[in-house]
Amino acid sequence: MACIAIVVWGAVGPRYNFSDTWQLVINTATTIITFLMVFIIQNTQNRDARSIQLKLDELIRAVKGARTGLVRLEELTDEELCTLTGDFENLRTRTAASGQGPNSNCSVADATARTLKPEAEAAE
């Protein structure tokens, strides 16, 4: 399609002597097309991100021991996300200090449950 447009532009251009008006028309048309393509691409990316988020939400709900409160993280504010990031950094540090790193024989869900259990009991 783009090649056809270039050929048409090249063929019709000499008829108008490649005037300023002709250049303005072509530049305006290409700008509009580019603008519309950006919206189409952005829409596609948003739809893709939404579908991936739904799939991840379903996986979180399906895994026993997973925190279902993390399902809608995309709705949190930046401050809440920073706080949650800090919480996970602390969890990672405590897990590494207890010798339960990625090479241990326990699952991530088990390590998370063990690490968070004392916090939950302390909160009660």
Backbone as CSV, one residue per row, in Angstrom:
resi,resn,N_x,N_y,N_z,CA_x,CA_y,CA_z,C_x,C_y,C_z
1,MET,0.826,-1.181,0.000,0.000,0.000,0.000,0.878,1.256,0.000
2,ALA,1.919,1.251,0.850,2.811,2.402,0.916,3.553,2.580,-0.409
3,CYS,3.949,1.464,-1.012,4.655,1.543,-2.305,3.749,2.134,-3.382
4,ILE,2.487,1.742,-3.372,1.538,2.272,-4.349,1.377,3.784,-4.150
5,ALA,1.291,4.214,-2.893,1.149,5.646,-2.598,2.365,6.422,-3.086
6,ILE,3.559,5.855,-2.927,4.787,6.527,-3.388,4.805,6.628,-4.907
7,VAL,4.387,5.560,-5.574,4.352,5.576,-7.041,3.340,6.607,-7.537
8,VAL,2.174,6.650,-6.912,1.150,7.632,-7.301,1.673,9.046,-7.051
9,TRP,2.306,9.260,-5.906,2.871,10.576,-5.585,3.914,10.978,-6.629
10,GLY,4.782,10.042,-6.976,5.819,10.338,-7.970,5.246,10.585,-9.360
11,ALA,4.157,9.866,-9.702,3.568,10.012,-11.032,2.750,11.299,-11.158
12,VAL,2.044,11.673,-10.115,1.173,12.838,-10.173,1.938,14.123,-9.853
13,GLY,3.033,14.012,-9.150,3.814,15.176,-8.763,4.235,16.069,-9.910
14,PRO,4.788,15.523,-11.011,5.198,16.394,-12.121,4.029,17.175,-12.732
15,ARG,2.841,16.612,-12.679,1.677,17.316,-13.233,1.451,18.636,-12.494
16,TYR,1.734,18.636,-11.189,1.575,19.850,-10.384,2.918,20.558,-10.174
17,ASN,3.942,20.137,-10.883,5.291,20.698,-10.796,5.840,20.673,-9.367
18,PHE,5.400,19.683,-8.615,5.832,19.528,-7.220,5.741,20.859,-6.477
19,SER,4.614,21.533,-6.640,4.404,22.859,-6.039,4.339,22.771,-4.521
20,ASP,4.383,23.948,-3.896,4.291,23.998,-2.440,2.957,23.431,-1.960
21,THR,1.893,23.713,-2.692,0.574,23.188,-2.332,0.577,21.674,-2.401
22,TRP,1.190,21.140,-3.456,1.283,19.686,-3.615,2.057,19.081,-2.439
23,GLN,3.161,19.681,-2.051,3.955,19.179,-0.927,3.146,19.275,0.370
24,LEU,2.394,20.354,0.550,1.583,20.520,1.742,0.518,19.433,1.833
25,VAL,-0.127,19.133,0.711,-1.151,18.086,0.686,-0.538,16.740,1.054
26,ILE,0.590,16.412,0.458,1.249,15.137,0.741,1.699,15.077,2.195
27,ASN,2.314,16.136,2.701,2.767,16.147,4.093,1.601,16.026,5.066
28,THR,0.499,16.701,4.773,-0.677,16.614,5.639,-1.240,15.194,5.635
29,ALA,-1.337,14.599,4.469,-1.866,13.237,4.365,-0.982,12.239,5.119
30,THR,0.328,12.350,4.947,1.216,11.412,5.641,1.185,11.631,7.155
31,THR,1.032,12.867,7.596,0.933,13.147,9.028,-0.331,12.533,9.620
32,ILE,-1.435,12.668,8.913,-2.700,12.089,9.387,-2.604,10.576,9.451
33,ILE,-2.047,9.979,8.431,-1.904,8.519,8.411,-1.000,8.053,9.547
34,THR,0.108,8.751,9.770,1.015,8.398,10.859,0.313,8.516,12.206
35,PHE,-0.445,9.590,12.398,-1.178,9.808,13.638,-2.169,8.669,13.877
36,LEU,-2.895,8.273,12.848,-3.863,7.177,12.985,-3.163,5.848,13.281
37,MET,-2.026,5.616,12.668,-1.284,4.373,12.913,-0.796,4.295,14.365
38,VAL,-0.401,5.431,14.921,0.025,5.448,16.325,-1.138,5.019,17.218
39,PHE,-2.330,5.526,16.966,-3.485,5.135,17.762,-3.809,3.654,17.596
40,ILE,-3.703,3.146,16.385,-3.977,1.721,16.154,-2.967,0.857,16.896
41,ILE,-1.699,1.207,16.820,-0.657,0.440,17.507,-0.846,0.516,19.016
42,GLN,-1.153,1.703,19.536,-1.350,1.861,20.972,-2.552,1.044,21.443
43,ASN,-3.618,1.046,20.680,-4.801,0.264,21.024,-4.452,-1.222,21.081
44,THR,-3.700,-1.693,20.115,-3.298,-3.100,20.083,-2.443,-3.447,21.290
45,GLN,-1.501,-2.577,21.639,-0.647,-2.839,22.792,-1.450,-2.828,24.089
46,ASN,-2.391,-1.916,24.224,-3.234,-1.877,25.424,-4.067,-3.141,25.555
47,ARG,-4.622,-3.601,24.446,-5.424,-4.827,24.464,-4.559,-6.029,24.835
48,ASP,-3.347,-6.072,24.293,-2.422,-7.162,24.600,-2.039,-7.146,26.081
49,ALA,-1.736,-5.966,26.609,-1.373,-5.856,28.027,-2.537,-6.267,28.918
50,ARG,-3.738,-5.883,28.532,-4.920,-6.254,29.317,-5.127,-7.767,29.318
51,SER,-4.944,-8.413,28.170,-5.128,-9.868,28.112,-4.052,-10.599,28.908
52,ILE,-2.824,-10.109,28.851,-1.752,-10.719,29.650,-2.047,-10.547,31.131
53,GLN,-2.540,-9.381,31.525,-2.865,-9.135,32.931,-3.959,-10.088,33.393
54,LEU,-4.958,-10.310,32.568,-6.030,-11.243,32.935,-5.504,-12.665,33.083
55,LYS,-4.604,-13.064,32.208,-4.012,-14.402,32.312,-3.201,-14.540,33.596
56,LEU,-2.434,-13.495,33.929,-1.658,-13.535,35.169,-2.570,-13.553,36.393
57,ASP,-3.656,-12.777,36.334,-4.618,-12.798,37.435,-5.175,-14.200,37.643
58,GLU,-5.490,-14.871,36.568,-6.023,-16.234,36.664,-4.983,-17.181,37.258
59,LEU,-3.731,-17.031,36.868,-2.674,-17.879,37.435,-2.510,-17.625,38.929
60,ILE,-2.563,-16.364,39.337,-2.436,-16.047,40.767,-3.579,-16.686,41.544
61,ARG,-4.780,-16.610,40.995,-5.931,-17.195,41.685,-5.835,-18.722,41.740
62,ALA,-5.221,-19.332,40.739,-5.170,-20.789,40.659,-4.083,-21.407,41.529
63,VAL,-3.046,-20.654,41.870,-1.926,-21.201,42.640,-2.270,-21.180,44.118
64,LYS,-2.196,-22.341,44.734,-2.477,-22.452,46.167,-1.378,-21.721,46.934
65,GLY,-1.773,-20.888,47.858,-0.812,-20.162,48.676,-0.418,-18.810,48.107
66,ALA,-0.866,-18.500,46.906,-0.532,-17.199,46.315,-1.381,-16.118,46.967
67,ARG,-0.842,-14.928,47.036,-1.585,-13.805,47.617,-2.535,-13.249,46.562
68,THR,-3.817,-13.473,46.750,-4.791,-13.002,45.760,-4.963,-11.488,45.830
69,GLY,-4.452,-10.846,46.853,-4.504,-9.396,46.937,-3.632,-8.729,45.885
70,LEU,-2.736,-9.497,45.263,-1.852,-8.951,44.239,-2.476,-8.981,42.847
71,VAL,-3.699,-9.434,42.758,-4.340,-9.599,41.455,-4.505,-8.277,40.713
72,ARG,-4.843,-7.206,41.388,-5.138,-5.936,40.711,-4.061,-4.889,40.981
73,LEU,-2.811,-5.258,40.865,-1.718,-4.320,41.132,-1.716,-3.124,40.187
74,GLU,-2.209,-3.302,38.979,-2.175,-2.215,38.003,-3.056,-1.043,38.419
75,GLU,-3.917,-1.237,39.417,-4.789,-0.163,39.873,-4.191,0.622,41.040
76,LEU,-3.026,0.198,41.552,-2.398,0.890,42.677,-1.740,2.189,42.219
77,THR,-1.584,3.106,43.165,-0.868,4.346,42.871,0.635,4.062,42.872
78,ASP,1.415,5.025,42.395,2.873,4.858,42.368,3.435,4.692,43.772
79,GLU,2.885,5.412,44.731,3.369,5.307,46.111,3.101,3.912,46.669
80,GLU,1.912,3.383,46.402,1.573,2.039,46.884,2.463,0.988,46.228
81,LEU,2.768,1.170,44.950,3.664,0.234,44.267,5.075,0.302,44.852
82,CYS,5.545,1.512,45.189,6.869,1.647,45.806,6.909,0.948,47.157
83,THR,5.848,1.093,47.937,5.768,0.422,49.235,5.798,-1.093,49.056
84,LEU,5.021,-1.587,48.110,4.983,-3.023,47.854,6.333,-3.533,47.359
85,THR,7.012,-2.738,46.533,8.346,-3.115,46.061,9.304,-3.245,47.242
86,GLY,9.229,-2.307,48.175,10.057,-2.384,49.377,9.747,-3.621,50.202
87,ASP,8.452,-3.960,50.312,8.062,-5.169,51.045,8.678,-6.416,50.414
88,PHE,8.653,-6.480,49.083,9.220,-7.644,48.410,10.741,-7.672,48.516
89,GLU,11.376,-6.504,48.543,12.833,-6.457,48.764,13.166,-7.019,50.144
90,ASN,12.378,-6.615,51.162,12.582,-7.148,52.508,12.362,-8.651,52.546
91,LEU,11.320,-9.125,51.870,11.038,-10.553,51.811,12.193,-11.305,51.156
92,ARG,12.723,-10.738,50.068,13.835,-11.375,49.368,15.069,-11.439,50.274
93,THR,15.321,-10.366,51.029,16.466,-10.331,51.937,16.308,-11.368,53.046
94,ARG,15.110,-11.437,53.645,14.877,-12.423,54.710,14.967,-13.847,54.180
95,THR,14.465,-14.073,52.970,14.513,-15.411,52.381,15.956,-15.816,52.113
96,ALA,16.752,-14.896,51.591,18.163,-15.192,51.326,18.917,-15.427,52.628
97,ALA,18.610,-14.660,53.677,19.300,-14.805,54.962,18.980,-16.135,55.631
98,SER,17.787,-16.651,55.380,17.406,-17.920,56.002,17.871,-19.123,55.182
99,GLY,18.577,-18.864,54.085,19.096,-19.961,53.258,18.076,-20.553,52.314
100,GLN,16.992,-19.881,52.110,15.957,-20.376,51.210,15.950,-19.556,49.936
101,GLY,17.023,-19.660,49.182,17.123,-18.935,47.930,16.481,-19.707,46.803
102,PRO,16.724,-19.291,45.586,16.127,-19.956,44.434,16.601,-21.388,44.244
103,ASN,17.718,-21.764,44.865,18.230,-23.127,44.697,17.736,-24.086,45.763
104,SER,16.886,-23.625,46.677,16.408,-24.513,47.732,15.358,-25.457,47.168
105,ASN,15.014,-26.468,47.965,14.065,-27.483,47.514,12.614,-27.095,47.764
106,CYS,12.365,-25.976,48.422,10.990,-25.575,48.692,10.488,-24.653,47.584
107,SER,9.182,-24.595,47.446,8.606,-23.735,46.418,8.560,-22.293,46.898
108,VAL,8.387,-21.373,45.979,8.302,-19.952,46.324,7.090,-19.704,47.211
109,ALA,5.983,-20.378,46.910,4.775,-20.191,47.712,5.013,-20.639,49.148
110,ASP,5.721,-21.759,49.353,6.020,-22.234,50.702,6.904,-21.243,51.437
111,ALA,7.941,-20.737,50.767,8.855,-19.770,51.389,8.115,-18.492,51.744
112,THR,7.234,-18.038,50.867,6.469,-16.822,51.123,5.529,-17.036,52.305
113,ALA,4.867,-18.178,52.344,3.937,-18.458,53.438,4.674,-18.514,54.767
114,ARG,5.847,-19.163,54.800,6.617,-19.251,56.039,7.102,-17.877,56.484
115,THR,7.521,-17.057,55.524,8.061,-15.743,55.853,6.963,-14.796,56.309
116,LEU,5.795,-14.880,55.697,4.721,-13.958,56.018,3.893,-14.389,57.217
117,LYS,3.966,-15.657,57.599,3.163,-16.165,58.698,3.459,-15.425,60.004
118,PRO,4.719,-15.221,60.394,4.969,-14.466,61.630,4.419,-13.052,61.581
119,GLU,4.453,-12.409,60.411,3.909,-11.056,60.292,2.400,-11.062,60.502
120,ALA,1.724,-12.066,59.942,0.280,-12.157,60.065,-0.112,-12.418,61.519
121,GLU,0.645,-13.273,62.205,0.361,-13.547,63.606,0.623,-12.334,64.464
122,ALA,1.668,-11.564,64.157,1.987,-10.372,64.926,0.922,-9.301,64.745
123,ALA,0.312,-9.269,63.576,-0.715,-8.259,63.294,-2.001,-8.547,64.057
124,GLU,-2.229,-9.810,64.403,-3.473,-10.189,65.106,-3.414,-9.870,66.527
